Amino acid sequence: LPDGGFVTLYSDITARKQAEAALKAARELTETAMADKSRFVAIVSHEIRTPLNALLSGLTLLGDSALSASQRGLLDTARQSGDALLGLINDILEMSRAEAGHLTLRPNEFELRPLLEGALDMFRAQAWENGVALRMNIAAGVPDTLYTDPGRLRQVLMNLISNAAKFAHLGEVRLEVGTRLVDGRTFLRLGLCDQGPAIPPADRARLFQPFSRLEREGDNAAPGTGLGLAICQRLTALMGGQIGCDETPEGGNEFWLMLPIEHVLEGREPGAGSAAQRRIAPRTRHLPRTRILLVEDIVTNQIVTATMLRRRGHMVDIAASGAAAIRAAATAPYDLILMDIFMPGISGKEATRAIRAIDAVTATVPILALTANAGSGQRAECLAAGMNDMLSKPVELPALIEALARYAWVGWPSRDLWL
């Protein structure tokens, strides 16, 4: 100032600093919670997949036996339920890896009618108890064999059928299957029609919103979480389709979805066989007898995996621990080693490192991880430990045979037999 004094201005930023510190602490807490959730989901998934592997593989082996028509029907239902449970576990894992719900597709060739019939059969008993009969009508021109993600399609369809079985009025629920041509593209259209009660337009507008539940007078079923249809909408959009609900002229509801579907038989090489032939006689690689070391600490998994391979003529030795695997690899030559990851004592990764260090032969023997933990970083860790690849439990026989062909019999003539 002119008289020699001065003025100092202060800004109190205590509140801002406290807010910044709170945001930082909240972010760290969220990151820790997400990491803990991912670890929890991975552990739970592993614990579920382990018995599920034995269950599904056991059903596969049982399917090779002589069964009556009724027994085979029960077996097919059990297998479809197990496949649905496996698909759900896969979805939980993917959701845990994708904070924004970025699910992935696993497109595959599949037959449409068995998938639709299987989804309906799972809810027939429940629907019948509620006075609802489930029917299906497939229009002419719908292809038998399609290419998309059958697991996602089944997941959406099961949610719609489950809702119809619980909430529809007494009478009939029809699954209408047809095709639509939109902008030059052929779409598969599935419509599930019930006989009411009709959902008001205002309620239909919020059907597919998360945590939105319609509570109607007279409904005796548990209301659920309100996430099912929202998840269906995301899955349908992921597959490039649309989903919605309209009122039918008869006063009921039609939940419909439309998906762009490729017809895989178009362009197939002559003589490749029809879809029915592939269902009756699956294609299997013809390989020489392979000597395999199966490292697995759970007895049920030992039995089903070894039985599948032995039925195809392969020789299988079993090691019930990592230490036993190291001893077996040091004393006998193997064409391939299937290595479980999580075992008491020496883990599969530690056993792999030890086997690689024994001599020049074990340093090059193919070692494949066979694990129920299908986390995104698991494969990279297995490769870093010295393994060649990873197979996720429950593993199907075709995947095992293809792994043998790829790693144990490189260069072997690729002859496909109808067995």
C-alpha positions in Angstrom: 0.0 0.0 0.0 1.2 3.6 -0.4 1.8 3.9 3.3 4.0 0.8 3.3 1.5 -1.6 4.5 0.1 -4.6 2.6 -3.0 -6.6 2.1 -3.0 -10.5 1.9 -6.1 -12.4 0.6 -6.6 -16.0 1.6 -9.0 -18.6 0.1 -10.1 -21.4 2.4 -9.8 -24.6 0.2 -10.3 -27.0 3.1 -13.6 -28.2 1.8 -12.2 -28.7 -1.7 -9.3 -30.7 -0.4 -11.6 -32.8 1.8 -13.8 -33.5 -1.2 -10.7 -34.5 -3.2 -9.5 -36.8 -0.4 -13.0 -38.3 -0.1 -13.2 -39.0 -3.9 -9.7 -40.6 -3.8 -10.7 -42.8 -0.9 -14.0 -43.7 -2.6 -12.2 -44.6 -5.8 -9.6 -46.7 -4.0 -12.4 -48.4 -2.0 -14.3 -49.1 -5.3 -11.3 -50.6 -7.0 -10.6 -52.8 -4.0 -14.2 -53.9 -3.9 -14.2 -54.7 -7.6 -11.0 -56.7 -7.2 -12.5 -58.6 -4.3 -15.6 -59.2 -6.2 -13.6 -60.6 -9.2 -11.7 -62.9 -6.9 -14.9 -64.0 -5.2 -16.6 -64.7 -8.5 -13.6 -66.7 -9.8 -13.5 -68.8 -6.7 -17.2 -69.5 -6.6 -17.1 -70.3 -10.4 -14.3 -72.7 -9.9 -16.1 -74.5 -7.0 -19.3 -74.8 -9.1 -17.6 -75.8 -12.3 -15.7 -78.6 -10.6 -18.7 -80.8 -9.8 -20.5 -79.5 -12.9 -17.7 -81.0 -15.0 -18.2 -84.4 -13.5 -22.0 -84.0 -13.9 -22.0 -83.0 -17.6 -19.3 -85.4 -18.6 -21.0 -88.2 -16.7 -24.2 -87.5 -18.6 -22.3 -87.6 -21.9 -20.9 -91.0 -21.0 -24.4 -92.2 -19.9 -25.7 -91.1 -23.3 -23.5 -93.7 -25.0 -25.3 -96.4 -23.1 -28.5 -98.3 -24.2 -31.4 -96.4 -22.8 -35.1 -96.5 -23.2 -37.0 -93.6 -24.8 -38.2 -92.3 -21.5 -34.7 -92.6 -19.9 -33.1 -90.8 -22.8 -35.7 -88.0 -22.5 -34.8 -87.6 -18.8 -31.1 -87.6 -19.8 -31.6 -84.9 -22.4 -33.5 -82.7 -20.0 -30.8 -83.1 -17.4 -28.1 -82.3 -20.0 -30.0 -79.2 -21.2 -30.4 -78.0 -17.6 -26.7 -78.5 -17.0 -25.8 -76.6 -20.2 -28.1 -73.8 -19.1 -26.3 -73.7 -15.7 -22.9 -73.7 -17.4 -24.1 -70.8 -19.6 -25.2 -68.9 -16.5 -21.8 -69.4 -14.8 -20.1 -68.2 -18.0 -22.3 -65.1 -18.0 -21.4 -64.3 -14.3 -17.7 -64.6 -15.1 -18.0 -62.3 -18.1 -20.1 -59.7 -16.1 -17.4 -59.7 -13.4 -14.8 -58.9 -16.1 -16.9 -56.2 -17.7 -17.9 -53.4 -15.4 -20.2 -51.9 -18.0 -21.9 -55.3 -18.9 -19.9 -55.8 -22.1 -20.9 -59.4 -22.7 -19.3 -61.4 -25.5 -20.8 -63.7 -28.1 -19.8 -67.3 -28.7 -21.3 -68.0 -32.2 -21.6 -71.6 -33.1 -23.5 -73.9 -35.5 -26.6 -75.4 -33.9 -30.0 -76.9 -34.7 -32.9 -74.6 -34.0 -35.7 -77.1 -33.2 -33.9 -79.1 -30.5 -32.9 -75.8 -28.8 -36.5 -74.5 -28.8 -38.0 -77.8 -27.7 -35.4 -78.1 -24.9 -36.2 -74.6 -23.6 -40.0 -75.4 -23.6 -39.5 -78.8 -22.0 -37.7 -77.2 -19.1 -40.9 -75.3 -18.1 -43.7 -77.7 -19.1 -44.1 -79.1 -15.7 -44.2 -75.7 -14.0 -46.6 -74.3 -16.6 -48.9 -77.3 -16.3 -49.1 -76.8 -12.6 -50.3 -73.3 -13.3 -52.8 -74.4 -15.9 -50.8 -73.3 -18.9 -50.0 -75.5 -21.9 -46.9 -74.7 -23.9 -47.1 -75.2 -27.7 -44.8 -74.4 -30.6 -45.4 -73.7 -34.3 -42.6 -73.4 -36.7 -43.5 -71.8 -40.0 -42.3 -73.1 -43.4 -39.0 -71.8 -44.6 -37.3 -71.5 -41.2 -33.9 -73.1 -41.6 -33.0 -76.2 -39.5 -29.4 -75.3 -38.8 -28.3 -71.8 -37.9 -25.2 -69.9 -36.9 -25.3 -67.5 -33.9 -24.8 -67.8 -30.2 -27.1 -70.6 -29.1 -26.4 -70.0 -25.4 -27.5 -66.4 -25.6 -30.6 -67.3 -27.6 -31.5 -70.0 -25.1 -30.9 -67.6 -22.2 -33.3 -65.0 -23.6 -35.9 -67.6 -24.6 -35.8 -69.3 -21.2 -36.5 -66.0 -19.5 -39.5 -65.3 -21.6 -40.9 -68.8 -21.2 -40.3 -68.8 -17.5 -42.3 -65.5 -17.2 -45.1 -67.0 -19.3 -45.3 -70.2 -17.2 -45.5 -68.1 -14.0 -47.7 -65.2 -14.9 -49.9 -66.1 -17.9 -53.6 -66.8 -17.5 -55.0 -70.3 -17.7 -54.9 -71.6 -21.3 -52.2 -71.9 -24.0 -48.9 -70.2 -24.6 -47.7 -70.5 -28.2 -44.1 -70.1 -29.4 -44.5 -68.9 -33.0 -41.3 -69.2 -35.0 -40.9 -67.6 -38.4 -38.7 -65.4 -40.6 -39.0 -61.7 -41.6 -37.3 -59.9 -44.4 -36.1 -56.5 -43.3 -34.0 -54.2 -45.6 -32.9 -57.2 -47.6 -31.8 -59.2 -44.6 -33.5 -62.3 -43.3 -34.3 -62.3 -39.6 -35.5 -65.1 -37.3 -38.6 -64.0 -35.4 -39.7 -65.7 -32.2 -42.9 -64.7 -30.7 -44.3 -66.0 -27.4 -48.0 -65.4 -27.3 -50.1 -65.8 -24.1 -53.8 -65.3 -23.4 -53.4 -62.5 -20.9 -53.8 -60.6 -18.8 -52.8 -57.9 -21.3 -50.0 -55.6 -20.0 -51.1 -51.9 -20.1 -49.1 -49.7 -22.5 -47.6 -47.7 -19.6 -46.3 -50.9 -18.0 -45.0 -52.2 -21.3 -42.9 -49.1 -21.7 -40.9 -50.0 -18.6 -40.8 -53.7 -19.0 -37.2 -53.8 -20.1 -35.8 -51.3 -17.6 -33.5 -52.7 -14.9 -35.2 -53.4 -11.5 -38.6 -52.7 -13.0 -41.3 -55.2 -11.8 -44.9 -55.4 -12.6 -47.0 -56.3 -9.6 -50.5 -57.3 -10.7 -53.3 -58.3 -8.5 -53.8 -62.1 -8.2 -50.2 -63.0 -9.1 -49.0 -65.7 -6.8 -45.5 -66.1 -8.2 -42.5 -64.5 -6.6 -41.9 -61.1 -8.3 -38.2 -61.7 -9.0 -35.4 -59.1 -9.2 -36.7 -57.2 -12.3 -33.4 -57.8 -14.1 -34.4 -60.6 -16.4 -36.0 -58.7 -19.3 -33.3 -55.9 -19.0 -30.6 -58.6 -19.5 -32.6 -60.1 -22.4 -32.7 -56.7 -24.1 -28.9 -56.3 -23.8 -28.2 -59.8 -25.1 -30.6 -59.3 -28.0 -29.0 -56.0 -28.9 -25.5 -57.6 -28.7 -26.7 -60.2 -31.2 -27.8 -57.4 -33.5 -31.5 -57.9 -32.9 -34.5 -56.4 -31.3 -36.9 -57.4 -28.5 -40.3 -56.1 -27.5 -43.8 -56.7 -26.2 -47.1 -56.0 -28.0 -50.7 -56.7 -27.2 -52.3 -59.4 -29.3 -55.7 -59.0 -31.0 -57.2 -61.6 -28.6 -56.2 -59.4 -25.6 -53.0 -61.3 -24.6 -49.4 -60.4 -24.9 -46.7 -61.3 -27.4 -43.1 -61.1 -26.3 -41.0 -61.2 -29.5 -37.4 -61.0 -30.6 -35.9 -60.7 -34.0 -32.3 -61.8 -34.8 -30.3 -61.7 -38.0 -29.3 -65.3 -38.5 -26.9 -66.9 -40.9 -28.0 -70.2 -42.5 -24.9 -72.3 -42.2 -25.8 -74.9 -44.8 -25.5 -72.2 -47.5 -22.2 -72.7 -49.3 -21.5 -76.0 -47.5 -19.3 -78.4 -49.5 -21.2 -81.3 -51.2 -21.2 -84.4 -49.2 -20.7 -82.7 -45.9 -23.9 -84.2 -44.5 -27.1 -82.9 -43.2 -27.8 -81.5 -39.8 -29.6 -84.7 -38.9 -26.6 -86.8 -39.9 -24.4 -84.6 -37.7 -26.7 -85.1 -34.8 -26.8 -88.9 -35.1 -23.1 -89.3 -36.1 -20.9 -86.6 -34.7 -17.6 -86.0 -36.5 -14.6 -87.2 -34.6 -10.9 -87.0 -35.5 -9.2 -90.3 -36.1 -5.9 -90.3 -34.2 -3.3 -92.9 -33.2 -3.3 -94.3 -29.6 -2.0 -91.5 -27.4 -0.3 -92.0 -24.0 -1.8 -89.3 -21.7 -1.0 -88.3 -18.1 -4.2 -86.9 -16.5 -3.3 -84.8 -13.4 -6.5 -84.4 -11.4 -7.1 -84.6 -7.6 -10.9 -85.1 -7.8 -11.9 -88.7 -8.3 -15.1 -88.0 -10.2 -13.3 -85.9 -12.7 -10.6 -88.5 -13.0 -13.2 -91.1 -13.9 -15.2 -89.2 -16.5 -12.2 -87.6 -18.3 -10.2 -90.9 -18.4 -13.3 -92.9 -19.5 -14.0 -90.5 -22.4 -10.4 -90.8 -23.7 -10.1 -94.5 -23.1 -13.3 -95.2 -25.0 -11.5 -93.6 -28.0 -8.6 -96.0 -27.6 -6.2 -93.7 -25.8 -4.0 -94.8 -22.8 -4.5 -92.7 -19.7 -2.4 -92.7 -16.5 -3.8 -90.7 -13.6 -1.8 -88.6 -11.1 -3.8 -87.3 -8.1 -1.4 -84.5 -7.1 1.3 -82.3 -8.4 4.0 -84.3 -6.8 2.7 -87.5 -8.3 2.6 -85.8 -11.7 6.3 -84.8 -11.4 7.2 -88.4 -10.5 5.2 -89.9 -13.4 6.6 -87.5 -16.0 10.2 -88.3 -14.8 9.7 -92.1 -15.1 7.5 -92.6 -18.3 7.3 -90.9 -21.7 3.9 -89.2 -22.4 2.5 -87.8 -25.6 0.5 -85.2 -23.7 -0.2 -84.1 -20.1 -3.6 -82.7 -19.0 -2.8 -80.6 -15.9 -5.3 -79.4 -13.3 -4.4 -76.0 -11.8 -5.7 -75.9 -8.3 -4.5 -78.9 -6.2 -3.5 -79.4 -2.6 0.3 -79.0 -2.1 2.0 -78.5 -5.4 -0.2 -76.6 -7.8 -0.5 -77.3 -11.5 1.7 -74.3 -12.4 4.4 -75.4 -10.0 4.3 -79.0 -11.2 4.6 -77.8 -14.8 7.7 -75.8 -14.1 9.2 -78.8 -12.3 8.4 -81.1 -15.2 9.9 -78.7 -17.7 13.2 -78.8 -15.7 13.5 -82.6 -15.6 15.2 -83.2 -18.9 15.1 -82.4 -22.6 12.1 -84.7 -23.2 9.8 -83.3 -20.5 10.9 -79.8 -21.6 8.9 -80.3 -24.8 6.0 -82.6 -23.9 2.7 -80.8 -24.6 1.1 -79.7 -21.3 -2.5 -78.4 -21.3 -4.2 -76.8 -18.4 -7.5 -78.4 -17.6 -9.2 -76.0 -15.2 -12.6 -74.8 -13.9 -11.2 -71.3 -13.4 -11.9 -69.6 -16.7 -10.8 -66.1 -15.7 -9.5 -63.7 -18.3 -6.0 -63.8 -17.0 -5.8 -67.5 -16.3 -4.6 -68.6 -19.7 -1.8 -66.0 -19.7 -0.6 -67.3 -16.3 -0.7 -70.9 -17.6 1.4 -70.0 -20.6 3.9 -68.2 -18.4 4.2 -71.3 -16.3 5.3 -73.3 -19.4 2.0 -74.8 -20.5 0.9 -74.9 -24.2 -2.7 -74.1 -23.9 -5.8 -74.2 -21.6 -9.0 -76.1 -21.7 -11.9 -75.0 -19.6 -14.0 -77.4 -17.5 -16.4 -78.9 -18.2 -14.5 -80.0 -21.3 -16.3 -81.9 -24.1 -14.8 -84.9 -25.9 -14.4 -83.1 -29.3 -12.3 -80.4 -27.6 -10.1 -83.0 -26.0 -9.6 -84.8 -29.3 -8.9 -81.6 -31.1 -6.3 -80.8 -28.5 -4.6 -84.1 -29.0 -4.5 -83.5 -32.7 -3.1 -80.1 -32.4 -0.4 -80.7 -29.8 0.3 -84.5 -29.7 0.0 -85.3 -33.4 1.1 -82.2 -35.3 1.1 -83.0 -39.0 -1.0 -86.2 -38.7 -3.3 -86.5 -41.7 -6.6 -84.8 -40.9 -9.0 -87.6 -41.5 -12.5 -87.0 -40.2 -14.6 -90.1 -39.5 -18.3 -90.4 -38.9 -18.3 -92.5 -35.7 
